[in-house]
Amino acid sequence: MGVVHHSNYPIYFEAARVDWLEEFNLAYHLLEKDGLMMPIYDMQLKYHAPAYFGDELSVEVALQELKLTKLKFDYRIFNQNDRLITTGSTTLAFLNASSRKPVKCPEWLREKLQNAL
């Protein structure tokens, strides 16, 4: 059909979120190695316009909330003409990598992320 399939947008969100975390020297694989996982707990998407094959998309990501056991990111995807394509959010929970049980956000991580709010 010439349009980007709707299932790709969560992948775009994740790539943008991983890049965003790396801007704060927070490589996701190192967080997991240190025993902290951040799986997606909730995801919301709204499609405003189609993206077409060949479009150059940019994803804006912003930390919206930082709570004791979870954090929320907001996203906006634009095409090369600055047309809003998709908006959405993801809520991630903090889990202990071994037990896979919820844990509080480590204080050192909270301090780093607090600056992004």
N, C-alpha and C positions, 0 to 999 in steps of 0.2 A: 504494500500500500504506500510505500515511500515515507512512512512516518516511523519515528522511534517508538518501539513497543513500550507500553506503560510499565512493564516489569523492570526496565532499566533504571528508572528514577531512584529507587532505593539504593542501587549500586552507586549512582552518582552522589547521593547523600553520604554514603559510607566513605567514598574516596575523598570527598571534601572534608569530612570530619577527621579522618586520619591525617590529612595534610594540616588541618587546623591544629590538632594536638601536637604535631611535630614542630609547629611554630613556637610552642612552649617547651620544646625539648622533652616531649612526652611521647616516645615511640610506643605504640600500642603493644607490640610484641615484648618489649622490656617490662611494661606494666604487668603483663601476664607472667613473665618470668619471675617477677617479684611477688607473685601470688595474688594479683588483683585482676579480676575480669570485669568487663563492662558490657554485658549483652543488652540488646534492645528489648525493652519492656513494652513499649508502645510506639506506633508509627502512624502519623497522619499525613495524607497527601491530598492536594487539590490540583487538578489539571486545568490550567487556564487557556492554553493554546497548544497545538501540536508542535513538536519538534520534528524536523524533517531530516532525512539522511543527508549528510553533508553540512548540516548546521554546525556552527561553532558555539558550544554552550559554555556558560560560565556559571559557577555555583557559589553563592554567598552563604556562609555559615556563621552563626552567632550563638554563643552560649546564652540561653534565655534564663535558666534557673539552675541553681546549685543547692541541693538539699542534702541532708545527712546521708541518705542512702541512694540517691539518684541525681541525675542531672538531665537537663533538657536542652536540645539544640533546635534552632529554627533555620530553615533553608529557603533560598529563593534561587530559582534557575532562570537565566535569561538566554536568549539567542544572540547572535552577532549584531542584531539590530536593536538591542536592548529591550526586546519584547519579553514581558514576563510569561514564562512557559508553565512553571510549576512552583507551588509553595508547599511547605510541609514542616514537620517536626518529628524528632525522635526523642524518646525518653529512655535513658540507659540506667540500669541498676548497677550498683557496686556489689560484686560477689567475691567471696574467698575462692580462689582458683582450685583449691583442694577439696573443700567441702561443698562448694557451689551454693553456699548459703549467703544471704545478704549480710553485708558489713557496712559500717560507716565509712564515709570517704576519709582516707588518711589525711591527717592534718597538713602534711607537706604538700599533698596534691591540692587540697582546698586552698592553701595559700597561693599556689601558682595560678589556679583557675579563677580565684577571686578577682584578680586584676582584669579578667576578660569580661566581667559583668558590667 
